[in-house]
Amino acid sequence: QVQLVESGGGLVQAGGSLTLSCAASGSPFRINTMGWYRQAPGKQRELVADVGGGSINYGDFAKGRFTISSDSTKPAVHLQMNSLKPDDTAVYYCFARATDWDRRDYDYWGQGTQVTVSP
């Protein structure tokens, strides 16, 4: 089991910046990937960015504006979001894929944190 705790959402004006953080706790065999998805009202959940296995992936809308980083001392990720636009308004969910002691992979989700970008 992995628990994910998110922080850093809020209200910001267009052009501003926010940093989201997500810390994982629990005792899986290994955490393979951590990242962020988002879901706006009436839209499907989409990848923002993830990191794991030596690679980093970004959604097209995030490239050049968002930066994901992993913490070197604990299982956590940080998402620096710059040049925010009203279209970035969504609930942002932390995500982790972990291998448990039964050697099976499981997906875990945080509760979500609201990001609202005003015009």
C-alpha positions as YAML, in Angstrom:
chain: A
units: angstrom
residues:
- id: 1
  name: GLN
  ca: [0.00, 0.00, 0.00]
- id: 2
  name: VAL
  ca: [1.13, 3.51, -0.85]
- id: 3
  name: GLN
  ca: [-0.39, 6.69, 0.48]
- id: 4
  name: LEU
  ca: [0.04, 9.95, -1.41]
- id: 5
  name: VAL
  ca: [-0.22, 13.36, 0.22]
- id: 6
  name: GLU
  ca: [-0.44, 16.39, -2.05]
- id: 7
  name: SER
  ca: [0.16, 20.03, -1.29]
- id: 8
  name: GLY
  ca: [0.53, 23.34, -3.06]
- id: 9
  name: GLY
  ca: [-2.66, 23.93, -5.00]
- id: 10
  name: GLY
  ca: [-4.52, 27.21, -4.91]
- id: 11
  name: LEU
  ca: [-5.59, 30.29, -6.80]
- id: 12
  name: VAL
  ca: [-3.19, 32.21, -9.02]
- id: 13
  name: GLN
  ca: [-3.50, 34.84, -11.71]
- id: 14
  name: ALA
  ca: [-2.71, 34.06, -15.33]
- id: 15
  name: GLY
  ca: [1.01, 34.21, -15.93]
- id: 16
  name: GLY
  ca: [1.78, 33.24, -12.36]
- id: 17
  name: SER
  ca: [3.43, 30.17, -10.91]
- id: 18
  name: LEU
  ca: [2.60, 27.39, -8.49]
- id: 19
  name: THR
  ca: [4.49, 24.41, -7.15]
- id: 20
  name: LEU
  ca: [2.73, 21.17, -6.33]
- id: 21
  name: SER
  ca: [4.33, 18.56, -4.11]
- id: 22
  name: CYS
  ca: [3.43, 14.94, -3.48]
- id: 23
  name: ALA
  ca: [4.96, 12.69, -0.86]
- id: 24
  name: ALA
  ca: [4.53, 8.93, -0.80]
- id: 25
  name: SER
  ca: [4.45, 6.78, 2.29]
- id: 26
  name: GLY
  ca: [4.10, 3.05, 2.80]
- id: 27
  name: SER
  ca: [6.30, 0.07, 2.21]
- id: 28
  name: PRO
  ca: [6.04, -1.23, -1.31]
- id: 29
  name: PHE
  ca: [8.84, -3.27, -2.83]
- id: 30
  name: ARG
  ca: [9.57, -0.39, -5.19]
- id: 31
  name: ILE
  ca: [7.98, 2.81, -6.43]
- id: 32
  name: ASN
  ca: [8.48, 2.84, -10.18]
- id: 33
  name: THR
  ca: [6.86, 6.04, -11.33]
- id: 34
  name: MET
  ca: [5.42, 9.16, -9.73]
- id: 35
  name: GLY
  ca: [3.74, 12.04, -11.40]
- id: 36
  name: TRP
  ca: [0.71, 14.21, -11.88]
- id: 37
  name: TYR
  ca: [-2.50, 13.99, -13.86]
- id: 38
  name: ARG
  ca: [-5.19, 16.62, -14.05]
- id: 39
  name: GLN
  ca: [-8.90, 16.71, -14.74]
- id: 40
  name: ALA
  ca: [-10.90, 19.76, -15.68]
- id: 41
  name: PRO
  ca: [-14.70, 19.83, -15.45]
- id: 42
  name: GLY
  ca: [-16.25, 17.89, -18.32]
- id: 43
  name: LYS
  ca: [-12.89, 16.63, -19.55]
- id: 44
  name: GLN
  ca: [-10.96, 13.39, -19.25]
- id: 45
  name: ARG
  ca: [-8.08, 12.99, -16.87]
- id: 46
  name: GLU
  ca: [-4.80, 13.71, -18.68]
- id: 47
  name: LEU
  ca: [-1.12, 13.30, -17.96]
- id: 48
  name: VAL
  ca: [0.68, 16.40, -16.80]
- id: 49
  name: ALA
  ca: [4.09, 14.87, -16.12]
- id: 50
  name: ASP
  ca: [5.66, 11.79, -14.66]
- id: 51
  name: VAL
  ca: [9.13, 10.60, -13.74]
- id: 52
  name: GLY
  ca: [10.53, 7.14, -13.25]
- id: 53
  name: GLY
  ca: [12.86, 4.55, -14.67]
- id: 54
  name: GLY
  ca: [15.24, 7.25, -15.80]
- id: 55
  name: SER
  ca: [12.71, 9.02, -17.97]
- id: 56
  name: ILE
  ca: [10.46, 12.04, -17.71]
- id: 57
  name: ASN
  ca: [7.28, 12.51, -19.69]
- id: 58
  name: TYR
  ca: [5.17, 15.63, -20.15]
- id: 59
  name: GLY
  ca: [1.79, 16.29, -21.64]
- id: 60
  name: ASP
  ca: [2.11, 18.48, -24.71]
- id: 61
  name: PHE
  ca: [0.51, 21.43, -22.92]
- id: 62
  name: ALA
  ca: [3.09, 21.19, -20.13]
- id: 63
  name: LYS
  ca: [6.23, 21.21, -22.23]
- id: 64
  name: GLY
  ca: [8.24, 24.35, -21.74]
- id: 65
  name: ARG
  ca: [6.10, 25.60, -18.86]
- id: 66
  name: PHE
  ca: [6.04, 22.83, -16.25]
- id: 67
  name: THR
  ca: [8.97, 21.00, -14.68]
- id: 68
  name: ILE
  ca: [8.72, 17.82, -12.64]
- id: 69
  name: SER
  ca: [11.45, 16.75, -10.29]
- id: 70
  name: SER
  ca: [11.90, 13.88, -7.88]
- id: 71
  name: ASP
  ca: [13.22, 14.25, -4.38]
- id: 72
  name: SER
  ca: [16.61, 12.61, -3.87]
- id: 73
  name: THR
  ca: [16.06, 11.82, -0.19]
- id: 74
  name: LYS
  ca: [12.49, 10.52, -0.06]
- id: 75
  name: PRO
  ca: [9.75, 9.27, -2.39]
- id: 76
  name: ALA
  ca: [8.30, 12.60, -3.46]
- id: 77
  name: VAL
  ca: [7.83, 14.65, -6.58]
- id: 78
  name: HIS
  ca: [7.47, 18.34, -7.18]
- id: 79
  name: LEU
  ca: [5.77, 20.04, -10.10]
- id: 80
  name: GLN
  ca: [6.83, 23.59, -10.86]
- id: 81
  name: MET
  ca: [4.19, 25.26, -13.02]
- id: 82
  name: ASN
  ca: [5.05, 28.54, -14.71]
- id: 83
  name: SER
  ca: [3.20, 30.82, -17.11]
- id: 84
  name: LEU
  ca: [-0.10, 29.43, -15.94]
- id: 85
  name: LYS
  ca: [-3.18, 29.94, -18.09]
- id: 86
  name: PRO
  ca: [-6.88, 29.79, -17.25]
- id: 87
  name: ASP
  ca: [-6.99, 26.53, -19.25]
- id: 88
  name: ASP
  ca: [-4.72, 25.00, -16.61]
- id: 89
  name: THR
  ca: [-7.58, 25.21, -14.12]
- id: 90
  name: ALA
  ca: [-8.26, 21.66, -12.96]
- id: 91
  name: VAL
  ca: [-7.96, 19.24, -10.10]
- id: 92
  name: TYR
  ca: [-4.41, 17.90, -10.09]
- id: 93
  name: TYR
  ca: [-3.92, 14.32, -8.90]
- id: 94
  name: CYS
  ca: [-0.69, 12.80, -7.74]
- id: 95
  name: PHE
  ca: [-0.06, 9.33, -9.13]
- id: 96
  name: ALA
  ca: [2.30, 6.50, -8.26]
- id: 97
  name: ARG
  ca: [2.87, 3.11, -9.79]
- id: 98
  name: ALA
  ca: [4.53, 0.73, -7.37]
- id: 99
  name: THR
  ca: [5.58, -2.89, -7.34]
- id: 100
  name: ASP
  ca: [4.39, -4.59, -4.19]
- id: 101
  name: TRP
  ca: [5.95, -7.56, -2.43]
- id: 102
  name: ASP
  ca: [3.84, -9.93, -4.52]
- id: 103
  name: ARG
  ca: [5.77, -8.51, -7.50]
- id: 104
  name: ARG
  ca: [2.62, -7.08, -9.01]
- id: 105
  name: ASP
  ca: [2.25, -3.45, -10.07]
- id: 106
  name: TYR
  ca: [-0.42, -1.27, -8.49]
- id: 107
  name: ASP
  ca: [-1.54, 2.26, -9.25]
- id: 108
  name: TYR
  ca: [-2.22, 4.74, -6.46]
- id: 109
  name: TRP
  ca: [-3.86, 8.14, -6.55]
- id: 110
  name: GLY
  ca: [-3.88, 11.12, -4.25]
- id: 111
  name: GLN
  ca: [-7.10, 12.89, -3.33]
- id: 112
  name: GLY
  ca: [-6.42, 15.77, -5.69]
- id: 113
  name: THR
  ca: [-5.62, 19.42, -5.21]
- id: 114
  name: GLN
  ca: [-7.46, 22.25, -6.93]
- id: 115
  name: VAL
  ca: [-5.53, 24.65, -9.14]
- id: 116
  name: THR
  ca: [-7.47, 27.68, -10.30]
- id: 117
  name: VAL
  ca: [-5.99, 30.22, -12.69]
- id: 118
  name: SER
  ca: [-7.88, 33.49, -13.00]
- id: 119
  name: PRO
  ca: [-7.75, 35.60, -16.19]
...
